[in-house]
């Protein structure tokens, strides 16, 4: 592979506190050097990047794909296409597929299928419980050996406290952690929207916001008992964030992420039973959205994940209460995050750090940085380029975007995986 030289770029690396003009040289799939006036190695391919930002490829901490079992919704190949268009070079995938990733062979299958795309590293989570059913702990040691990066039951909460306690203890023994869908199952069962005036007016069964805080409080207590590390996915309420903030201050091993819908949209997006905006957890009142924005700014939230949940038309063209929850998020992850930068809520470096350096640190990855020797997983960003999200025209199979019609500013114009251009 010929050397690759980016010239005229604004180099932005939150991991190293780097933000300024320069050049970057790639050799054999890794970053060889960066700085001013690197020269022109013989035979190097030059990428002019004047006016553009060169940053590490995004690390998406949480996404569902249809494969295995529901390839009609999203296959690994179609997810890789959407990820590349969104600047994502590493994708962490949930195990609640069909069959669930509770078998080492399935974990190896997903990793190898990711490698086969040539554009995406797929990092599978192992099932926390067998079949993601919440009844019996899976074989963590074997799953870790096969390449599982952590353990979760995906969109299903680990309900029984005894099982969660065992999961935290076992994960700690294998140097890993548990990712929880923070929603108390008995309070959430049958619900379709956040409990309150809007749900009542629309005639929808409600889920109280307390369902999230109750599960967070319980699992923080279990993390104290076991010394295990619990990570809360797609946190969406002020109450849960206050508990996480306090637990971190007390030294409990707790981390969390959120997803773009919970800092860009509020419950009014469900409008007149708009099923594309039916998500799990459901969209929240404006006070909760503002609390999520504040938690991004103060560092309480450790990462922003796409929370990609592919659904097809038959899943969504149903009465709101019967429609499947979930939204496509790979292609819009960066653009919606940048809306908080353009809105003045987050500095650009901090926002990109939530998509690169901080998830890399959480998972112990060598990517997510422009450091010398790091994998040349890169994106070129035009921060000012405007575009509009249009369901039906997004890359990949999944078109069920809750941001359909949203105007965004900032778009990926090129993505490289190990020094090879995979988008743009």
C-alpha positions as CSV (number, residue, x, y, z in Angstrom):
1,X,0.0,0.0,0.0
2,X,1.4,3.4,-1.0
3,X,1.9,6.1,1.7
4,X,-1.0,8.5,2.2
5,X,-0.4,12.1,3.0
6,X,-3.1,14.5,4.1
7,X,-2.2,18.1,3.5
8,X,-3.8,21.4,4.6
9,X,-6.1,19.9,7.2
10,X,-7.2,21.0,10.6
11,X,-6.0,18.1,12.7
12,X,-8.3,17.5,15.6
13,X,-7.6,14.8,18.2
14,X,-9.4,15.1,21.6
15,X,-7.2,12.2,22.9
16,X,-4.0,14.3,22.6
17,X,-5.5,17.8,22.9
18,X,-4.5,18.4,19.3
19,X,-6.3,21.1,17.3
20,X,-4.5,23.0,14.6
21,X,-3.3,23.0,11.0
22,X,-0.9,20.3,9.8
23,X,-0.2,17.3,7.7
24,X,-0.6,13.6,8.5
25,X,1.3,10.7,7.0
26,X,-0.1,7.1,6.8
27,X,2.1,4.1,6.1
28,X,1.1,0.4,6.1
29,X,-2.3,1.2,7.6
30,X,-1.0,3.2,10.6
31,X,-0.3,6.8,11.4
32,X,3.4,7.4,10.8
33,X,3.7,11.0,11.6
34,X,1.9,14.3,11.8
35,X,2.9,18.0,12.0
36,X,3.9,20.8,9.7
37,X,5.7,20.3,6.4
38,X,6.3,16.6,6.6
39,X,7.7,16.5,3.0
40,X,6.5,14.3,0.2
41,X,7.6,10.6,0.5
42,X,8.3,9.2,-3.0
43,X,5.1,7.6,-4.4
44,X,2.9,8.9,-1.7
45,X,-0.8,9.6,-2.5
46,X,-1.8,13.1,-1.5
47,X,-5.2,14.0,-0.1
48,X,-5.8,17.8,-0.2
49,X,-7.8,18.7,2.9
50,X,-7.8,22.5,3.0
51,X,-10.8,23.8,4.9
52,X,-11.6,20.3,6.3
53,X,-11.1,18.7,9.7
54,X,-9.1,15.4,9.9
55,X,-10.1,13.5,13.0
56,X,-10.1,9.9,14.2
57,X,-12.8,7.6,12.9
58,X,-15.8,7.4,15.2
59,X,-16.2,4.5,17.7
60,X,-19.9,3.8,18.0
61,X,-20.5,2.2,21.4
62,X,-23.9,0.7,20.8
63,X,-25.7,-0.5,17.7
64,X,-28.0,-3.3,16.7
65,X,-27.8,-5.0,13.4
66,X,-30.1,-7.6,11.9
67,X,-27.4,-10.3,11.3
68,X,-27.8,-13.1,12.3
69,X,-31.6,-13.6,12.1
70,X,-33.0,-10.4,10.7
71,X,-30.9,-9.5,7.7
72,X,-34.0,-8.0,6.0
73,X,-33.7,-5.1,8.5
74,X,-30.0,-4.6,8.3
75,X,-27.1,-6.9,7.3
76,X,-23.5,-6.5,8.4
77,X,-22.7,-5.3,4.8
78,X,-25.4,-2.7,4.8
79,X,-24.5,-1.5,8.3
80,X,-20.9,-1.2,7.1
81,X,-22.1,1.0,4.2
82,X,-24.1,3.3,6.6
83,X,-21.3,3.4,9.1
84,X,-18.7,4.5,6.6
85,X,-20.9,7.3,5.4
86,X,-21.2,8.4,8.9
87,X,-17.5,8.4,9.7
88,X,-17.8,5.3,11.9
89,X,-14.8,2.9,11.7
90,X,-15.5,0.8,14.8
91,X,-19.0,-0.5,15.7
92,X,-19.9,-2.3,18.9
93,X,-22.9,-4.5,18.2
94,X,-25.6,-5.9,20.6
95,X,-26.0,-9.6,21.2
96,X,-29.8,-9.8,21.3
97,X,-29.9,-11.2,17.7
98,X,-31.5,-14.5,16.6
99,X,-29.8,-16.5,17.8
100,X,-28.3,-14.5,20.6
101,X,-24.6,-14.1,20.9
102,X,-24.2,-16.4,23.8
103,X,-22.0,-18.9,22.0
104,X,-18.3,-18.3,21.3
105,X,-18.7,-19.4,17.7
106,X,-21.3,-16.7,17.0
107,X,-19.1,-14.0,18.6
108,X,-16.2,-15.1,16.3
109,X,-18.6,-15.1,13.3
110,X,-19.6,-11.5,13.9
111,X,-16.0,-10.4,14.3
112,X,-14.9,-12.2,11.1
113,X,-17.8,-10.8,9.1
114,X,-16.8,-7.3,10.2
115,X,-13.2,-7.9,9.0
116,X,-14.6,-9.2,5.7
117,X,-16.2,-5.8,5.0
118,X,-12.8,-4.2,4.8
119,X,-14.3,-0.9,6.1
120,X,-15.4,-1.6,9.7
121,X,-14.2,-3.3,12.9
122,X,-17.2,-5.0,14.5
123,X,-16.8,-5.6,18.2
124,X,-19.6,-7.8,19.5
125,X,-20.9,-7.7,23.0
126,X,-21.5,-11.1,24.6
127,X,-25.0,-12.0,26.0
128,X,-25.0,-11.3,29.7
129,X,-27.5,-14.2,30.2
130,X,-28.2,-17.2,28.0
131,X,-30.5,-16.3,25.1
132,X,-30.6,-12.7,26.6
133,X,-33.5,-14.1,28.6
134,X,-32.4,-12.8,32.0
135,X,-32.6,-16.2,33.7
136,X,-29.1,-17.8,33.6
137,X,-25.6,-16.3,33.3
138,X,-23.8,-17.0,30.1
139,X,-20.3,-18.4,29.8
140,X,-18.3,-15.2,30.2
141,X,-14.8,-16.7,30.1
142,X,-15.4,-18.5,26.8
143,X,-17.2,-15.5,25.3
144,X,-14.3,-13.2,26.3
145,X,-11.8,-15.6,24.7
146,X,-13.8,-15.5,21.5
147,X,-13.7,-11.7,21.4
148,X,-16.7,-10.3,23.3
149,X,-15.8,-6.9,24.6
150,X,-18.3,-6.7,27.4
151,X,-21.7,-8.2,28.3
152,X,-25.3,-7.1,28.0
153,X,-28.7,-8.3,27.1
154,X,-29.1,-5.5,24.6
155,X,-32.5,-3.9,24.6
156,X,-33.7,-6.1,27.4
157,X,-33.0,-5.1,31.0
158,X,-31.4,-7.6,33.3
159,X,-34.4,-7.7,35.6
160,X,-33.7,-10.0,38.6
161,X,-31.4,-8.4,41.1
162,X,-29.8,-11.7,41.9
163,X,-28.9,-12.3,38.2
164,X,-27.5,-8.8,37.9
165,X,-25.4,-9.2,41.0
166,X,-23.9,-12.4,39.6
167,X,-23.3,-10.8,36.2
168,X,-21.4,-7.9,37.8
169,X,-19.3,-10.3,39.9
170,X,-18.5,-12.6,37.0
171,X,-17.7,-9.8,34.6
172,X,-15.3,-8.3,37.1
173,X,-13.6,-11.6,37.4
174,X,-12.9,-11.6,33.7
175,X,-11.8,-8.0,33.5
176,X,-15.0,-6.8,31.9
177,X,-18.2,-5.0,32.7
178,X,-22.0,-5.1,32.3
179,X,-24.0,-2.8,30.1
180,X,-27.6,-2.4,31.3
181,X,-30.7,-1.2,29.5
182,X,-31.9,1.0,32.5
183,X,-35.6,0.4,32.6
184,X,-37.4,-1.4,35.4
185,X,-39.3,-4.1,33.4
186,X,-42.5,-4.2,35.3
187,X,-43.0,-0.5,35.1
188,X,-42.1,-0.3,31.4
189,X,-44.2,-3.3,30.3
190,X,-46.7,-2.4,27.7
191,X,-45.7,1.2,27.6
192,X,-45.3,3.2,24.4
193,X,-44.4,6.8,25.5
194,X,-43.3,8.7,28.5
195,X,-46.0,8.9,31.1
196,X,-47.6,12.3,31.3
197,X,-49.9,14.8,29.6
198,X,-48.8,14.1,26.0
199,X,-49.2,10.3,26.4
200,X,-52.6,10.8,28.0
201,X,-53.8,13.2,25.2
202,X,-52.6,10.7,22.5
203,X,-54.2,7.8,24.4
204,X,-50.9,5.9,24.7
205,X,-49.9,3.7,27.6
206,X,-47.2,5.4,29.5
207,X,-43.8,4.5,31.0
208,X,-42.9,6.6,34.0
209,X,-39.5,8.4,34.0
210,X,-38.9,6.8,37.4
211,X,-38.5,3.4,35.7
212,X,-35.1,4.5,34.5
213,X,-34.0,6.0,37.8
214,X,-35.2,3.0,39.8
215,X,-33.1,0.6,37.8
216,X,-30.1,2.9,37.9
217,X,-30.3,3.2,41.7
218,X,-30.6,-0.6,42.1
219,X,-27.6,-1.3,39.9
220,X,-25.4,1.3,41.5
221,X,-26.1,-0.4,44.8
222,X,-25.2,-3.8,43.3
223,X,-22.0,-2.3,41.8
224,X,-21.1,-1.1,45.3
225,X,-21.7,-4.6,46.7
226,X,-19.7,-6.5,44.1
227,X,-17.1,-4.0,43.1
228,X,-18.2,-4.6,39.5
229,X,-18.4,-2.0,36.7
230,X,-21.9,-1.2,35.4
231,X,-22.4,0.9,32.3
232,X,-25.9,2.4,31.7
233,X,-26.9,2.7,28.0
234,X,-28.9,5.5,26.4
235,X,-29.5,7.4,29.7
236,X,-32.4,9.8,29.1
237,X,-33.7,11.3,32.3
238,X,-32.5,13.9,34.8
239,X,-33.2,11.6,37.8
240,X,-31.0,8.8,36.5
241,X,-28.2,11.3,35.6
242,X,-28.2,12.8,39.1
243,X,-27.7,9.3,40.5
244,X,-24.9,8.5,38.2
245,X,-23.2,11.8,38.9
246,X,-23.3,11.2,42.6
247,X,-22.1,7.6,42.3
248,X,-19.1,8.7,40.2
249,X,-18.3,11.2,42.9
250,X,-18.4,8.4,45.5
251,X,-15.9,6.3,43.4
252,X,-18.4,3.6,42.3
253,X,-17.4,1.9,39.0
254,X,-20.2,3.4,36.9
255,X,-20.2,4.8,33.4
256,X,-22.9,5.7,30.9
257,X,-23.7,6.8,27.4
258,X,-26.6,8.5,25.7
259,X,-27.8,8.8,22.1
260,X,-28.6,11.7,19.8
261,X,-32.4,11.5,20.1
262,X,-32.2,12.2,23.9
263,X,-30.3,15.5,23.5
264,X,-31.8,16.6,20.2
265,X,-35.5,15.7,20.4
266,X,-38.1,15.7,23.1
267,X,-41.4,13.9,23.4
268,X,-43.3,16.3,21.2
269,X,-41.5,14.6,18.2
270,X,-44.0,11.7,18.4
271,X,-46.5,14.3,17.3
272,X,-49.6,12.8,15.8
273,X,-48.5,9.2,16.6
274,X,-45.3,9.4,14.5
275,X,-43.9,5.9,14.8
276,X,-40.4,6.8,13.5
277,X,-40.0,8.7,16.8
278,X,-41.1,5.7,18.9
279,X,-37.9,4.6,20.7
280,X,-36.7,2.6,23.7
281,X,-36.4,4.4,26.1
282,X,-39.1,6.7,24.8
283,X,-38.4,10.4,24.1
284,X,-38.7,12.5,27.2
285,X,-40.0,16.0,28.2
286,X,-37.8,19.0,27.5
287,X,-36.5,19.2,31.1
288,X,-34.9,15.8,30.7
289,X,-33.5,16.7,27.3
290,X,-31.8,19.7,28.8
291,X,-30.5,17.6,31.7
292,X,-28.9,15.3,29.1
293,X,-27.2,18.2,27.4
294,X,-25.9,19.5,30.7
295,X,-24.5,16.0,31.6
296,X,-22.7,15.9,28.2
297,X,-21.1,19.3,29.0
298,X,-20.1,18.4,32.6
299,X,-18.6,15.0,31.8
300,X,-21.1,12.9,33.5
301,X,-21.9,11.1,30.3
302,X,-18.9,9.1,29.0
303,X,-19.9,8.6,25.3
304,X,-22.5,9.2,22.7
305,X,-23.7,6.1,20.8
306,X,-25.9,5.9,17.8
307,X,-28.3,3.4,19.4
308,X,-28.9,2.2,15.9
309,X,-32.1,0.0,15.8
310,X,-33.0,-1.0,12.3
311,X,-36.7,-1.5,11.6
312,X,-38.5,-2.1,8.3
313,X,-41.7,-0.5,7.0
314,X,-43.9,-3.3,8.4
315,X,-42.5,-2.7,11.9
316,X,-43.4,1.0,11.8
317,X,-46.6,1.1,9.7
318,X,-48.8,0.1,12.6
319,X,-50.8,1.9,15.3
320,X,-48.3,3.7,17.6
321,X,-48.8,1.4,20.6
322,X,-48.2,-1.7,18.4
323,X,-45.2,-0.4,16.3
324,X,-41.7,-1.5,17.1
325,X,-39.5,0.9,19.0
326,X,-36.2,1.9,17.5
327,X,-34.5,4.4,15.2
328,X,-31.7,4.2,12.6
329,X,-28.7,6.2,13.7
330,X,-25.5,5.4,12.0
331,X,-25.5,8.0,9.2
332,X,-26.8,10.7,11.5
333,X,-24.6,10.1,14.6
334,X,-22.0,12.8,13.9
335,X,-24.3,15.3,12.3
336,X,-26.8,15.4,15.2
337,X,-24.0,15.6,17.7
338,X,-22.5,18.6,15.8
339,X,-25.9,20.4,16.2
340,X,-25.0,20.8,19.9
341,X,-21.7,22.3,18.8
342,X,-23.3,24.7,16.4
343,X,-25.9,25.5,19.2
344,X,-23.1,26.4,21.6
345,X,-23.8,23.6,24.1
346,X,-20.5,21.7,23.5
347,X,-17.0,22.6,22.3
348,X,-16.1,20.8,19.1
349,X,-13.2,18.9,20.7
350,X,-15.3,17.7,23.6
351,X,-18.1,16.6,21.3
352,X,-15.7,14.6,19.1
353,X,-14.1,13.1,22.2
354,X,-17.4,11.6,23.2
355,X,-17.4,9.8,19.9
356,X,-13.7,8.8,19.8
357,X,-11.3,9.0,22.7
358,X,-13.7,8.4,25.5
359,X,-15.3,5.2,24.1
360,X,-11.8,4.0,23.2
361,X,-10.7,4.5,26.7
362,X,-13.8,2.7,28.1
363,X,-13.1,-0.3,25.9
364,X,-9.3,-0.3,26.0
365,X,-8.9,0.2,22.3
366,X,-5.8,1.6,20.4
367,X,-8.0,3.5,17.9
368,X,-9.8,6.8,18.5
369,X,-6.7,8.9,18.3
370,X,-4.2,10.4,15.8
371,X,-1.2,9.2,17.8
372,X,1.8,8.0,16.0
373,X,1.5,4.2,15.5
374,X,-2.3,4.2,15.9
375,X,-4.5,2.6,13.3
376,X,-5.2,5.0,10.4
377,X,-8.9,5.0,11.0
378,X,-9.8,8.5,9.9
379,X,-12.5,10.8,8.8
380,X,-12.5,14.1,6.9
381,X,-15.3,16.5,8.0
382,X,-16.7,19.6,6.4
383,X,-18.0,21.3,9.5
384,X,-20.1,23.9,7.6
385,X,-21.7,21.6,4.9
386,X,-25.4,21.5,5.3
387,X,-27.6,18.6,4.5
388,X,-31.1,17.2,5.3
389,X,-32.0,13.8,6.7
390,X,-34.3,12.1,4.3
391,X,-35.7,8.6,5.1
392,X,-35.5,6.5,2.0
393,X,-32.3,8.1,0.9
394,X,-30.0,7.1,3.8
395,X,-27.1,4.7,3.3
396,X,-27.8,1.2,4.4
397,X,-31.1,-0.7,4.6
398,X,-32.5,0.9,7.7
399,X,-34.5,4.1,6.9
400,X,-36.5,4.5,10.1
401,X,-34.8,7.7,11.3
402,X,-36.4,9.8,14.0
403,X,-34.6,12.7,12.4
404,X,-36.4,12.5,9.1
405,X,-36.6,16.0,7.6
406,X,-34.0,17.4,10.1
407,X,-31.6,20.0,8.6
408,X,-28.0,19.4,9.8
409,X,-24.7,21.2,9.4
410,X,-21.5,19.2,9.2
411,X,-20.9,16.2,7.0
412,X,-18.3,13.5,6.5
413,X,-16.7,13.8,3.1
414,X,-14.2,10.9,3.5
415,X,-13.6,7.9,5.7
416,X,-10.5,5.7,5.8
417,X,-10.1,2.3,7.5
418,X,-6.5,1.3,8.1
419,X,-5.4,3.8,5.5
420,X,-7.8,2.7,2.8
421,X,-10.5,5.0,1.6
422,X,-13.9,3.4,2.3
423,X,-16.2,6.4,1.8
424,X,-16.1,9.6,-0.3
